[in-house]
Amino acid sequence: VQLQASGGGLVQAGGSLRLACAASENIPLVDHMAWYRQAPGKQRELVAMLASSGYRNYADSVKGRFTIFRDNAKDTVYLQMNRLTPEDTAIYYCKVAYSRKVLWGQGTQVTVSS
């Protein structure tokens, strides 16, 4: 199984982007799906997490602006990002934990200009 992330790009501050992370095939027994990001010179940090129960968790810096959701029919998890700021500039990675395994997608660059 592979994850393919897409949707990154260059956007002005205040704008929106929607990231998508598609699995190459159906993933059974998903525990949770998540988006992380890593800015230059910084450690990778959790942005948003969606558990199989429906529980969602967000980093304080993105609460109220970002939304994580999934489309089971498409085996895809999304990250809707609104009111973007330059501080959101980073490479964004998706992650899926399932059956005691962890999958990472390749990163997608998000750049927010001021």
C-alpha positions in Angstrom: 0.0 0.0 0.0 1.3 3.5 -0.9 0.0 6.9 0.0 0.0 9.7 -2.5 -0.2 13.3 -1.2 -1.3 16.2 -3.3 -2.8 19.6 -3.2 0.2 21.7 -2.0 1.2 24.9 -3.6 1.7 28.6 -3.3 -1.0 30.7 -1.8 -1.3 34.2 -0.3 -2.0 34.8 3.3 -5.6 34.4 4.1 -6.1 31.9 1.3 -7.1 28.3 1.4 -5.8 24.9 0.2 -7.1 21.4 0.4 -4.5 18.6 0.7 -5.4 15.1 -0.3 -3.8 11.8 0.6 -4.9 8.8 -1.4 -4.2 5.2 -0.7 -3.3 2.9 -3.5 -5.7 0.4 -2.2 -8.2 -0.1 0.6 -6.5 -0.1 4.0 -8.1 -2.4 6.5 -8.4 -1.8 10.3 -7.3 1.8 10.2 -6.5 3.1 13.6 -6.0 6.7 12.7 -5.0 9.0 9.9 -3.1 12.2 10.3 -1.3 15.1 8.8 2.1 16.3 10.0 4.2 19.2 8.8 7.8 20.1 8.9 9.1 23.7 8.4 12.7 24.4 7.6 14.9 24.0 10.6 12.1 22.6 12.7 10.9 19.2 13.9 8.0 17.5 12.3 4.8 18.2 14.2 1.3 16.8 14.3 -1.2 19.1 12.6 -4.4 17.0 12.7 -5.4 13.5 13.5 -8.6 11.6 12.7 -9.2 8.4 14.6 -11.4 5.5 13.3 -13.8 6.4 16.1 -14.3 9.8 14.5 -12.3 11.6 17.2 -10.3 14.5 15.9 -7.3 16.3 17.3 -5.7 19.5 16.1 -2.6 21.4 16.9 -3.5 24.6 18.8 -2.0 26.7 16.0 -4.5 25.4 13.4 -7.7 24.9 15.5 -10.6 26.7 13.9 -8.8 27.0 10.6 -8.0 23.4 9.5 -10.3 20.5 9.1 -9.3 16.8 8.6 -11.8 14.5 7.0 -11.9 11.3 5.0 -13.7 9.9 2.1 -13.9 6.1 2.6 -15.1 5.4 -0.8 -12.0 7.0 -2.2 -9.6 5.8 0.5 -8.5 9.4 0.8 -8.0 11.7 3.8 -8.1 15.4 3.3 -6.9 18.5 5.1 -8.9 21.6 4.4 -6.7 24.6 5.3 -8.3 28.0 5.6 -7.0 31.4 6.6 -3.5 30.4 5.9 -0.6 32.4 7.3 3.1 32.4 6.5 3.7 30.4 9.6 1.8 27.5 7.9 4.6 27.2 5.3 6.0 23.7 5.5 6.1 20.3 3.9 3.0 18.5 4.8 3.0 14.7 5.2 0.1 12.3 5.6 0.3 9.2 7.8 -2.0 6.2 8.2 -1.7 3.8 11.2 -3.3 0.4 10.6 -2.9 -3.2 11.7 0.2 -2.2 13.8 1.8 -0.6 10.8 2.5 3.0 9.9 2.5 4.4 6.3 3.8 7.8 5.3 3.1 9.6 2.2 5.6 11.7 0.4 5.5 15.4 1.4 3.7 18.1 -0.4 5.0 21.7 -0.1 2.7 24.4 1.1 4.0 28.0 0.8 2.1 30.9 2.1 3.2 34.4 1.1 2.6 37.4 3.1 
